[in-house]
Amino acid sequence: MKEILVSAPGRICLFGEDVDYMGLEVITIAIDKRIEVKGKITNNGEIRVKLDDFNQVIKFKSERQDIVSKRDYIKSAFNLYHEYLPSNFGADITVKSDLLIGKGLSSSSAFSSAFVAFFDKASNLNSTEKEIAWKAYLAEVVNLGEPGGMMDHFASVLGNVIYLECRDPYFYEKMDFKLDGLVIGDTLKRKKTIELLTLRKREIKDGIEILGRLTNDFNLLDFPLDEAIHIFEKQKIPELKRILGVLGIRDIVRKGYKMVKSKEEREENIVELINMHHGFQKTYFENVTEKMQYLIEGAKKAGAKACKLLGTGNGGSFLAYAPGKEKEVAESILKGGGEAYIVKQDTGLIITER
């Protein structure tokens, strides 16, 4: 009986929250918090999935599935492959994870990526990394109607540090870069990711329409941030604040890419860019809670050189960059009423068969 084991990492968005689904660029880091999908192939025509962390079992027949509930990632992934599998295909699968859920670390996308990779291997398609990442995006976002982008799936599949242009032809580059000193600070406030992303996308769309009327040449790819700030200060239109956030983060990603490629003054530059990134999120997306900012200030006093919000915000977690001071920063976050996790950069998708 063939057994397939798939392991997929979570990720930190180093630079680029809220710009991937707008077709811009991001830089991500895979971390050593992972989801493991382990399954034995059977001939009984049934897929059985045991979610150890939730003490839950999901069963369904080996035929195309109707999606009747939100976030039905397993069936959505299976539907991409059912025509390539034998009619009597079955699998007895167990899922384990140490990846935090709802904290801006891409747990749902790692989950989707792991299941896409599992069914891809079971189908003997041997898809490329880019193909698996794209199919994971289809399974989670497109086919389930969720509001995110494809950043998380590429980050989980490719691993380590990647630069990704989130628009056709979806160019990516695995970057020769290692970042130590990573601490995740958890505010312990659960955020409503889908609701927040849906609202954020609508606000950004409204801002784009307004700027399109006020200018003749507005384009997210190259419109100058300074000019957008000038228009906002003159017009005082609230919807434009989100656009300033998008354009500011866009420019930080591009500076970060040049910084990584140049291999010069990385330490000083990365500290500045992480702190600037958080500033744009706090000022223009207004999604940093008082508790998060309190924990961040404490982390910096304990030795963190830079901190930034992770994910959609209004709760969730943040990144503290604290090389050599990881334990002190983690202790500060704990004392401040949060939770802390020291993490390391990690590889991407791992698929083994025996």
C-alpha positions as CSV (number, residue, x, y, z in Angstrom):
1,M,0.0,0.0,0.0
2,K,1.6,3.2,-1.2
3,E,2.0,6.0,1.4
4,I,2.5,9.7,0.6
5,L,3.8,12.3,3.0
6,V,3.6,16.0,2.3
7,S,4.9,18.8,4.5
8,A,4.1,22.5,3.8
9,P,5.4,25.5,5.7
10,G,3.7,28.6,6.9
11,R,5.2,31.9,5.8
12,I,6.0,35.4,6.9
13,C,5.2,38.2,4.5
14,L,8.4,40.2,4.9
15,F,7.2,42.9,2.5
16,G,3.9,43.1,0.7
17,E,0.7,42.7,2.8
18,D,-2.4,43.8,0.9
19,V,-0.7,44.3,-2.4
20,D,-0.5,40.7,-3.8
21,Y,-4.2,40.6,-4.6
22,M,-3.7,44.0,-6.4
23,G,-1.2,42.4,-8.8
24,L,1.9,43.9,-7.3
25,E,5.1,42.3,-5.8
26,V,5.9,40.7,-2.5
27,I,8.8,39.2,-0.7
28,T,8.1,36.2,1.6
29,I,9.9,33.9,4.0
30,A,8.8,30.3,4.7
31,I,9.1,29.3,8.4
32,D,9.5,26.1,10.4
33,K,5.9,25.9,11.5
34,R,4.4,23.3,9.2
35,I,1.4,21.3,8.2
36,E,1.9,17.6,7.6
37,V,-0.5,15.5,5.4
38,K,0.2,11.7,5.6
39,G,-1.9,9.3,3.6
40,K,-2.1,5.7,2.6
41,I,-3.6,4.9,-0.8
42,T,-6.4,2.4,-0.7
43,N,-8.8,0.8,-3.3
44,N,-12.1,1.4,-1.5
45,G,-13.2,4.5,-3.3
46,E,-13.4,6.7,-0.2
47,I,-11.2,9.5,1.0
48,R,-11.0,9.6,4.8
49,V,-9.2,12.6,6.4
50,K,-8.5,12.8,10.2
51,L,-7.7,16.2,11.5
52,D,-5.7,15.4,14.6
53,D,-5.6,19.0,16.0
54,F,-9.4,19.3,15.8
55,N,-10.4,15.7,16.6
56,Q,-12.4,15.6,13.4
57,V,-12.9,13.1,10.6
58,I,-14.0,14.0,7.1
59,K,-15.2,11.3,4.7
60,F,-16.3,11.5,1.0
61,K,-16.5,9.3,-2.0
62,S,-13.9,9.4,-4.8
63,E,-16.1,11.4,-7.2
64,R,-16.4,15.0,-8.0
65,Q,-17.6,16.9,-4.9
66,D,-20.2,19.6,-4.5
67,I,-18.8,22.3,-2.4
68,V,-21.5,23.1,0.2
69,S,-19.6,24.8,3.0
70,K,-17.1,27.6,3.2
71,R,-13.4,26.7,3.4
72,D,-13.8,23.2,2.1
73,Y,-10.2,23.1,1.0
74,I,-9.9,19.3,0.9
75,K,-12.7,18.7,-1.5
76,S,-11.7,21.7,-3.6
77,A,-8.2,20.4,-4.0
78,F,-9.6,16.9,-4.7
79,N,-11.8,18.3,-7.5
80,L,-8.8,19.5,-9.4
81,Y,-7.5,15.9,-9.6
82,H,-10.5,13.5,-9.5
83,E,-10.5,12.9,-13.3
84,Y,-6.8,11.8,-13.1
85,L,-7.5,9.3,-10.3
86,P,-8.9,5.8,-10.8
87,S,-12.6,5.4,-9.9
88,N,-11.8,3.2,-6.9
89,F,-9.2,5.6,-5.6
90,G,-9.2,5.9,-1.9
91,A,-6.9,7.4,0.8
92,D,-6.7,7.2,4.6
93,I,-5.1,10.6,5.5
94,T,-4.0,12.1,8.8
95,V,-3.3,15.8,9.2
96,K,-1.0,17.3,11.9
97,S,0.1,20.9,12.3
98,D,2.1,23.2,14.6
99,L,1.2,26.2,12.4
100,L,-0.8,28.9,14.1
101,I,-4.3,29.5,12.7
102,G,-5.7,32.9,12.0
103,K,-2.4,34.7,12.8
104,G,-1.3,36.0,9.4
105,L,1.1,33.0,8.8
106,S,-0.8,31.5,5.9
107,S,-2.2,28.4,7.6
108,S,-5.1,27.9,5.2
109,S,-2.8,28.3,2.1
110,A,-0.3,25.8,3.6
111,F,-3.2,23.4,4.2
112,S,-4.4,23.8,0.6
113,S,-0.9,23.5,-0.9
114,A,-0.3,20.3,1.1
115,F,-3.5,18.7,-0.2
116,V,-2.9,19.8,-3.8
117,A,0.5,18.3,-3.6
118,F,-0.9,15.1,-2.1
119,F,-3.4,14.6,-4.8
120,D,-0.9,15.6,-7.5
121,K,1.5,12.9,-6.3
122,A,-1.3,10.3,-6.0
123,S,-2.3,11.2,-9.7
124,N,1.3,10.7,-10.8
125,L,1.1,14.1,-12.6
126,N,4.4,15.3,-11.2
127,S,3.5,19.0,-11.6
128,T,6.1,21.7,-11.3
129,E,6.4,23.9,-8.2
130,K,4.8,26.7,-10.1
131,E,1.9,24.5,-11.2
132,I,1.3,23.2,-7.7
133,A,1.3,26.7,-6.3
134,W,-1.1,27.9,-8.9
135,K,-3.4,24.9,-8.4
136,A,-3.4,25.6,-4.6
137,Y,-4.4,29.2,-5.4
138,L,-7.2,27.9,-7.6
139,A,-8.4,25.4,-4.9
140,E,-8.5,28.0,-2.1
141,V,-9.2,31.4,-3.6
142,V,-10.7,31.0,-7.1
143,N,-12.9,27.9,-6.6
144,L,-14.0,28.7,-3.1
145,G,-14.5,32.4,-3.8
146,E,-12.2,33.6,-1.0
147,P,-10.7,37.1,-1.3
148,G,-6.9,36.5,-1.0
149,G,-4.1,36.4,-3.5
150,M,-1.6,33.8,-4.6
151,M,1.3,35.0,-2.5
152,D,0.8,32.5,0.3
153,H,0.6,29.4,-2.0
154,F,3.9,30.3,-3.8
155,A,5.6,31.0,-0.5
156,S,4.5,27.7,1.0
157,V,5.4,25.6,-2.1
158,L,8.7,27.4,-2.9
159,G,10.0,28.0,0.6
160,N,12.9,30.1,2.0
161,V,12.9,33.7,0.6
162,I,11.1,34.4,-2.7
163,Y,10.2,37.5,-4.7
164,L,7.0,37.1,-6.6
165,E,5.2,39.4,-9.1
166,C,1.5,38.6,-8.5
167,R,0.4,39.2,-12.1
168,D,0.6,37.2,-15.3
169,P,3.1,35.6,-16.0
170,Y,3.6,35.4,-12.2
171,F,7.4,35.7,-12.3
172,Y,9.1,34.5,-9.2
173,E,12.7,34.4,-8.0
174,K,14.2,32.3,-5.2
175,M,16.5,34.7,-3.4
176,D,19.9,34.1,-2.0
177,F,19.0,35.5,1.4
178,K,19.0,34.1,5.0
179,L,17.2,36.1,7.7
180,D,17.8,35.1,11.4
181,G,16.3,36.6,14.5
182,L,12.6,36.0,13.7
183,V,10.1,36.2,16.5
184,I,6.3,36.0,16.0
185,G,4.3,38.0,18.5
186,D,0.7,37.0,18.9
187,T,-1.8,39.5,20.3
188,L,-4.1,36.5,21.2
189,K,-7.0,38.4,19.4
190,R,-8.5,36.3,16.7
191,K,-9.0,38.2,13.5
192,K,-11.7,37.8,10.9
193,T,-9.4,37.3,7.9
194,I,-12.0,36.8,5.1
195,E,-14.2,39.6,6.2
196,L,-11.3,42.0,6.6
197,L,-9.8,41.1,3.2
198,T,-13.2,41.6,1.5
199,L,-13.6,45.0,3.1
200,R,-10.0,46.0,2.3
201,K,-10.3,45.0,-1.4
202,R,-13.5,47.0,-1.7
203,E,-11.9,50.1,-0.1
204,I,-8.9,49.9,-2.4
205,K,-11.1,49.4,-5.4
206,D,-13.1,52.6,-4.4
207,G,-9.8,54.5,-4.0
208,I,-8.6,53.4,-7.5
209,E,-11.8,54.5,-9.1
210,I,-11.6,57.9,-7.4
211,L,-7.9,58.4,-8.4
212,G,-8.8,57.3,-11.9
213,R,-11.3,60.2,-12.1
214,L,-8.9,62.7,-10.6
215,T,-6.0,61.8,-12.9
216,N,-5.6,60.7,-16.5
217,D,-2.8,58.2,-16.0
218,F,-3.4,56.4,-12.7
219,N,-1.8,52.9,-12.5
220,L,-0.9,50.9,-9.4
221,L,2.3,49.7,-11.0
222,D,4.0,53.0,-11.5
223,F,1.9,55.9,-10.1
224,P,4.2,58.0,-7.9
225,L,3.4,57.8,-4.2
226,D,4.3,61.5,-3.7
227,E,1.8,62.6,-6.2
228,A,-0.9,60.4,-4.6
229,I,-0.1,62.0,-1.2
230,H,-0.4,65.4,-2.7
231,I,-3.8,64.6,-4.1
232,F,-5.0,63.2,-0.8
233,E,-3.8,66.2,1.2
234,K,-5.6,68.5,-1.3
235,Q,-8.8,66.5,-1.7
236,K,-9.1,64.9,1.8
237,I,-11.0,62.0,0.4
238,P,-11.0,59.1,3.0
239,E,-11.0,56.3,0.4
240,L,-7.6,57.5,-0.9
241,K,-5.9,56.5,2.4
242,R,-5.9,52.8,1.4
243,I,-4.3,53.7,-1.9
244,L,-1.4,55.5,-0.1
245,G,-0.9,52.3,1.9
246,V,-0.8,50.2,-1.3
247,L,1.6,52.5,-3.1
248,G,3.9,52.9,0.0
249,I,4.1,49.2,0.5
250,R,4.7,48.7,-3.2
251,D,7.7,50.9,-3.0
252,I,9.1,49.2,0.1
253,V,8.9,45.8,-1.7
254,R,10.9,47.2,-4.6
255,K,13.5,48.7,-2.3
256,G,13.7,45.4,-0.4
257,Y,14.3,43.5,-3.6
258,K,17.2,45.8,-4.6
259,M,18.6,45.5,-1.1
260,V,18.6,41.7,-1.2
261,K,20.1,41.7,-4.7
262,S,22.9,44.2,-3.8
263,K,24.0,42.3,-0.7
264,E,25.2,45.6,0.7
265,E,24.2,47.2,4.1
266,R,21.4,44.6,4.5
267,E,21.2,44.9,8.3
268,E,20.6,48.7,8.3
269,N,18.3,48.7,5.3
270,I,16.1,45.8,6.4
271,V,15.5,47.4,9.8
272,E,14.4,50.6,8.1
273,L,12.2,48.9,5.6
274,I,10.4,46.7,8.2
275,N,9.7,49.7,10.4
276,M,8.5,51.8,7.4
277,H,6.3,48.9,6.3
278,H,4.6,48.8,9.7
279,G,4.2,52.6,9.6
280,F,2.3,52.4,6.3
281,Q,0.0,49.7,7.7
282,K,-0.7,51.6,10.9
283,T,-1.3,55.0,9.2
284,Y,-3.0,54.1,6.0
285,F,-4.7,50.8,6.6
286,E,-5.5,51.6,10.3
287,N,-5.3,48.0,11.2
288,V,-2.9,48.0,14.2
289,T,-4.6,47.5,17.5
290,E,-3.5,49.3,20.7
291,K,-2.5,46.0,22.2
292,M,-0.3,45.1,19.2
293,Q,1.4,48.5,19.3
294,Y,2.0,48.1,23.0
295,L,3.6,44.7,22.5
296,I,5.7,46.1,19.7
297,E,7.0,48.9,21.8
298,G,7.9,46.4,24.5
299,A,9.6,44.1,22.0
300,K,11.8,47.0,20.8
301,K,12.7,47.9,24.4
302,A,13.8,44.3,24.8
303,G,16.1,44.4,21.8
304,A,14.0,44.0,18.6
305,K,15.4,46.2,15.9
306,A,12.2,46.3,13.8
307,C,8.6,45.1,14.0
308,K,5.7,44.9,11.6
309,L,2.1,43.7,11.4
310,L,1.5,40.3,9.7
311,G,-1.5,39.6,7.6
312,T,-4.8,41.6,7.6
313,G,-4.4,43.0,11.1
314,N,-7.0,44.2,13.6
315,G,-5.7,41.4,15.8
316,G,-3.5,38.5,14.9
317,S,0.3,38.6,15.0
318,F,3.4,40.7,14.2
319,L,7.0,40.1,13.2
320,A,9.8,41.1,15.6
321,Y,13.2,41.2,13.9
322,A,15.6,40.6,16.9
323,P,18.9,38.9,15.9
324,G,20.7,37.8,19.0
325,K,17.8,39.0,21.3
326,E,15.1,36.4,20.4
327,K,14.6,35.1,23.9
328,E,14.5,38.5,25.5
329,V,12.0,39.8,23.0
330,A,9.8,36.6,23.3
331,E,9.8,37.1,27.1
332,S,8.8,40.7,26.7
333,I,5.8,39.8,24.6
334,L,4.7,37.2,27.1
335,K,5.0,39.6,29.9
336,G,2.9,42.1,27.9
337,G,0.0,39.7,27.7
338,G,0.7,38.1,24.3
339,E,2.2,34.8,23.1
340,A,5.6,34.5,21.4
341,Y,7.2,32.0,19.0
342,I,10.8,32.0,17.9
343,V,10.9,30.7,14.3
344,K,13.5,30.0,11.7
345,Q,13.5,30.3,7.9
346,D,12.7,27.0,6.3
347,T,12.4,25.1,3.1
348,G,9.2,24.8,1.0
349,L,7.0,21.9,0.1
350,I,8.4,18.4,0.9
351,I,6.9,15.4,-0.8
352,T,8.0,11.8,-0.1
353,E,6.6,8.5,-1.2
354,R,7.2,5.0,0.1
